[in-house]
Every structure is written in C-alpha cells, then in structure tokens.
Amino acid sequence: MEEVHMCFLKMKNASLVSLMICCCISLARAAEDQNRLEKIEACGTKCSQGLSCKMKSHFLFPSDCRSLPEKIHTSSVFQNVSLSTVLRCEERQKCSLHLRIQTKMQVRDSFQGVSICTSSPGLISSCRIISFSRDSWKRLSGSMVDIENDCTKISLSQEVHVTVQTEPSYCGAEWTQVYTAPGCSNENLQKHVPECISKLQYIVNLEKKSVTVNVTEMRKGHNYNLRLCHAKGYICASTGPLTVIKKEDKIKSATLSYSRLLPCLCIEGWSAVTDARRIQVCPFKQHVEELWTEINFDPREGSLLWQPLCPVSARVTLCQKLEHGDCIDLPHTSHDVTRQKVKYTSVEAHPQLCMKFSTDSEDYIRCPFDVTAWKVTRHPKGAVLLSSTVPGIFSVQLCEVKSVAAPEACQFIQNYTVKVEASVDVSLQTKLLHRAFAFRLEGRMCSTQSHNFTVMIQFYEEMQAHL
C-alpha cells in the first residue's frame, strides 16, 4: 500500500491512465514478492537473545498431558505463530522445501522447551524438541521470547498438520494448524527445485499430425524425456516411442507424431533422473470428434459396440434418423458412461439406425450403417436374389413402380415372409420381368424393442436398362 500511495503523490497531476499503470505495476510487484521464497544454506533453530536453546529430533509417542497451573492462561502461552516455506539450496537448481515455524512464547518455570510436531496422511509423525538451558529459562521466566525453526523438510503441495506444544506437555497449552506447501505453479520453485524445473511449449501441425515441443529451463546436466500418451485416470498410456533430448543438444526441441487427435492426448516430459516429476500438457481437450467413431458391428452376433477411447461423460442412445435430419430416441436404449463400453445385442443393420452421444454441450450422431444391409441381384430367369448381412425374419412386399419420379407410390402385388441366413431367392411373376418394381421390407431395428422400420429396395433403375 505504501508504494501505491507514493505513486499517487508523485503523479497527482498526471492522467488517470498513468495512475492506473503505476498501481498495476505496484500490485504486480507485490504479488511477485509474495511468491518469492527465502533461500537458506543450512537449517537451524533460533531463539531470542539471552535464551539458550538446542534442538533434537524424535518420533511422536503421545503421552498424557499435565494440568496447567492456574496462574497460566492457555491463550498466553503461544502467540503470533506463523508457518512459511523456505528453500534450502545446495546449488541454483538444487533446492529443497523446508517448513519454517515462528512463534512468540511466554517462558514459565514449568516450561523446559517447545515441541514442534508435523504429520501428513500416510506418513509417520515426527517431532523436533527445542530445549531451553536451565539458567536462561529461569532468568527469563515471564518474558515473551521468539523461537524459530526451519529444519522440517516438506514436499511439493504437501498438506502438513503442525502442532506446537510446551515441553513437557501441558493440557491446552498447544497450537495447531494445517499448512499446504506450494506446488510447481510457484515461479520460484520452477527455477530452483529439480522437480519443477523445465517448461513445455508446443506447436501443433494438424496436416502432418505432429506436435513440435520446445523445452525451456532444462535441468542442468541431465537428458530430458518426451512422449505422447493418453491420460486415463492415474496413468498416461504411451502412444509412441520415447524421445530423448540430450543434455548437450543446443536445440532443446523434438517433433512427436500422433495418429488420432483425442481429448486425452497429452505431452509428457520429465528429466532423466530417478523419481523425477512428470509434466503433462493436454492441449486437445476440446477435440472430441474422434471419440464417437469407434462403433463396431458384428453381423453374426447382431451386436453393436462402442467403447470410449478417452474418459468422457456422455449419454449413449440408439435413435432413428429421419429424412429431415432429426434422430428420434429409441425407448430403453440410453446408457450413461464415463469409461465403460456400451453394447447393444440383437441389432439389425439399417441405414436409419444411429447412435446419439449427448454431452453437456452438444449432441453427436453417428450412423454406422451408411448403406442398406440388403442387396438385390436380378436373375435372368425370372427371380431376384435378396442378400442380407444380418440374419433374421422379414416381411417383404413386392410392388410395381408406376412412376420413376415417385417410386414411393408402389402398387402392391404380393407379400413374402423370408427367413434370411445369408440370402434368399424371390421369384418374380413373368409380367414383371421387364417392368420396374421394388421391395418393401419391414422389421425391427432392435429385436428386443418394438420400434419397427420400413425401407424400400428399389430395383427399377437396373430394370430400366433392360427395357
């Protein structure tokens, strides 16, 4: 705030724009200072001048606390406790995170020191006891002293439960708080902590199906690994070979090729050292079109299968596509999915049978049967051969096409019920051998459902060639 006020005084006669620029610079500097972490060469314990103290470590074995003397109030024991992160650095790019605990404490004859304990889920609790020398604590009894310790090593983004107690432990004379360590988003850590060093920049070439990745701030003295992978929960499954950027390479970049642009396709990079933190950049999260293409139909089983290539939240439904483009949902065919496959059984192939994938933002319709499953072949001796890729029982109506311009106006001639396993012969009346005709087929898109369909197989084009 002081810097902002100074800016206002210096520029009180300037324009409002200049004032805004100055204030923005001040706020940016304040944010930068807030993210800056202090560096230390060695950890240690500090106490107020005149208070002699030393530290020892031990694991936490809880013991019963003592009753606090009546003349001591619990609120007066620890005051102004603060937690922060410092960097202990051996080299510029070799720093580790340490937790700094600072507190003011009122010294009493009953207190021989301070216990600082830390714990995290899944880890053994550990404590550091800061002991006061007898002479100094007797001499400073009743005084407020400053105590500081920064020897507790912590991990990136670690959640630490901190407890500060008197030594020995007195009931109620303690302070607790949960502290979360900074992660690699902190700019200081990106420059000095090995796990956070290096950044990935990329350029996508859609025509060549490739991604060129540039690595900046590579960890000194080590190679760097790059790969493309599919992020699926806690793992990222590799989609191609591992590319290594050598430490001696002047240009720290590599080009990676992909086959399909999927929303879970990610760039992963890490230094070639044991247990190195891996950086993942997933720039294609909006490219969902490829997800809906993995539809497989088994004509022998009559099964329609779709399995997501990436985790996705969607509703899958069978629908009948109409001429004007709408796709009407078939009843009782909806499934909500994230990772699991969807399988429909007893499905009969039909060009109007489609799958609808509904997400929060849009519906995607895919029709796996672009052409009819039926084929008609004319035999010269007065018959036609109906062939189907799907076995089943169908009602076939033979009709004569009076007008090529309006084939749907087809005059009824005869009904057939055909059981198709591979193909079936249908005899034509002699008078139809040189005339245009068509078949109307009636069946079900899914034999487990009652939703019927009708399709015309028109034969007049081929017949016209014989007239």
Secondary structure, DSSP 8 states (H G I E B T S, - for coil): -HHHHHHHHHTTTS-HHHHHHHHHHHHHHHHHHHH---EESS--EEE-TT--EEEEEEE------B---TT--GGGTEEEEEEEEEEEEEETTEEEEEEEEEEEEE--TT--EEEEEEE-TTS--EEEEEEE-HHHHHHTTT-EEEEEEEEEEE-TT-EEEEEEEEES-BTT-EEEEEEE---TTSHHHHHH-GGG--EEEEEEETTTTEEEEEEES--TT--EEEEEEEEETTEEEE-S--EEE-TT-SS-EEEEE-SS--TTEEEEEEESSTT---EEE-TTTT--GGGGG-EEEETTTTEEEE--SS---EEEEEEEE-TTS-EEE-TT--EEESSS-EEE-SB---TTEEEEEE-SS-EEEE-S--S-SEEEEEETTTEEEEEESS-EEEEEEEEEES-TT-TTSEEEEEEEEEEESSEEEEE--GGGTTS-EEEEEEEESBTTS--EEEEEEE-HHHHHTT-
